[in-house]
Amino acid sequence: MTNQKLNIGIILGSTRQGRVSPQVGEWVKGIAGSRETANYQIVDISDYNLPFLGTTDGTEPGISAWNEKLDSLDGFIFIVQEYNHSITGALKNAIDFAREAWHNKAAGIVSYGSTGGARAAEHLRGILGELKVADVRTHPTLSLFTDFENWSEFKPQELHLANINAMLDEVETWSGALKTIRN
Ligand SMILES: Cc1cc2nc3c(=O)[nH]c(=O)nc-3n(C[C@H](O)[C@H](O)[C@H](O)COP(=O)(O)O)c2cc1C
């Protein structure tokens, strides 16, 4: 194994106008930024203009760019918001647009919603299993009632910091381990 830093993508799961996921993603990136073992970057699904899977001939440049971005990453932090007790359609669509690029990598989940986004996060865990992504146990859950003002301005409680760092530790450890079995 080389001493190269791990590359970890913080994937924003929502794409709607007025979404709060960029605030949450930037907060996680800010916490992760002080760590020396990995490089963290925001990966915004909406930058890739992915079509709805199966509705085009699949030659849009965003599809290959999305796969190349995932290929370049060793692990993922999913910023997950609860839509009708599950993940967003946009995130599921983006997940479905890649296969091998997900394999044998690790992931952490940071979720939010009225019950911390827990139901969406649990759905995502099932999907990740099919894609050979090892999702870590520690799962920070943010409440729309106590970590946001007016459901729109992100004001995280201090108590989440320890959980975020514990999750990042787990993702880095597993990302590094899984890197050794990929070519
Ligand atoms: C279509 C839709 C469905 C939603 N369903 C739920 C839900 O089932 N449970 C929940 O806790 N919040 C639900 N919400 C509230 C969202 O979790 C909340 O608006 C959150 O800010 C969405 O994330 P975003 O701002 O990044 O898009 C729903 C929001 C939308 C737009």
The ligand as an SDF file (V2000), in Angstrom:
LIG
                    3D

 31 33  0  0  0  0  0  0  0  0999 V2000
  -40.6810   15.3260   -1.9040 C   0  0  0  0  0  0  0  0  0  0  0  0
  -40.3110   15.4860   -0.4580 C   0  0  0  0  0  0  0  0  0  0  0  0
  -40.6160   14.4870    0.4260 C   0  0  0  0  0  0  0  0  0  0  0  0
  -40.2520   14.5810    1.7670 C   0  0  0  0  0  0  0  0  0  0  0  0
  -40.5140   13.5550    2.6160 N   0  0  0  0  0  0  0  0  0  0  0  0
  -40.0190   13.5730    3.8680 C   0  0  0  0  0  0  0  0  0  0  0  0
  -40.1480   12.4360    4.7040 C   0  0  0  0  0  0  0  0  0  0  0  0
  -40.7050   11.4150    4.3510 O   0  0  0  0  0  0  0  0  0  0  0  0
  -39.5950   12.4910    5.9390 N   0  0  0  0  0  0  0  0  0  0  0  0
  -38.9310   13.6010    6.3950 C   0  0  0  0  0  0  0  0  0  0  0  0
  -38.4460   13.5840    7.5040 O   0  0  0  0  0  0  0  0  0  0  0  0
  -38.8110   14.7130    5.6030 N   0  0  0  0  0  0  0  0  0  0  0  0
  -39.3360   14.7120    4.3620 C   0  0  0  0  0  0  0  0  0  0  0  0
  -39.1880   15.8070    3.5520 N   0  0  0  0  0  0  0  0  0  0  0  0
  -38.5380   16.9960    4.0930 C   0  0  0  0  0  0  0  0  0  0  0  0
  -37.0770   17.0110    3.6580 C   0  0  0  0  0  0  0  0  0  0  0  0
  -36.3200   16.0590    4.3760 O   0  0  0  0  0  0  0  0  0  0  0  0
  -36.5130   18.4040    3.8660 C   0  0  0  0  0  0  0  0  0  0  0  0
  -37.2280   19.3060    3.0470 O   0  0  0  0  0  0  0  0  0  0  0  0
  -35.0370   18.4910    3.5170 C   0  0  0  0  0  0  0  0  0  0  0  0
  -34.5760   19.8050    3.6840 O   0  0  0  0  0  0  0  0  0  0  0  0
  -34.8020   18.0560    2.0850 C   0  0  0  0  0  0  0  0  0  0  0  0
  -33.4330   18.1180    1.7630 O   0  0  0  0  0  0  0  0  0  0  0  0
  -32.8770   19.1750    0.6940 P   0  0  0  0  0  0  0  0  0  0  0  0
  -33.2250   20.5520    1.2510 O   0  0  0  0  0  0  0  0  0  0  0  0
  -31.4050   18.9520    0.6370 O   0  0  0  0  0  0  0  0  0  0  0  0
  -33.5900   18.9180   -0.5970 O   0  0  0  0  0  0  0  0  0  0  0  0
  -39.5930   15.7360    2.2150 C   0  0  0  0  0  0  0  0  0  0  0  0
  -39.2890   16.7630    1.3060 C   0  0  0  0  0  0  0  0  0  0  0  0
  -39.6350   16.6390   -0.0230 C   0  0  0  0  0  0  0  0  0  0  0  0
  -39.2530   17.7230   -0.9910 C   0  0  0  0  0  0  0  0  0  0  0  0
  1  2  1  0
  2  3  1  0
  2 30  2  0
  3  4  2  0
  4  5  1  0
  4 28  1  0
  5  6  2  0
  6  7  1  0
  6 13  1  0
  7  8  2  0
  7  9  1  0
  9 10  1  0
 10 11  2  0
 10 12  1  0
 12 13  2  0
 13 14  1  0
 14 15  1  0
 14 28  1  0
 15 16  1  0
 16 17  1  0
 16 18  1  0
 18 19  1  0
 18 20  1  0
 20 21  1  0
 20 22  1  0
 22 23  1  0
 23 24  1  0
 24 25  2  0
 24 26  1  0
 24 27  1  0
 28 29  2  0
 29 30  1  0
 30 31  1  0
M  END
$$$$
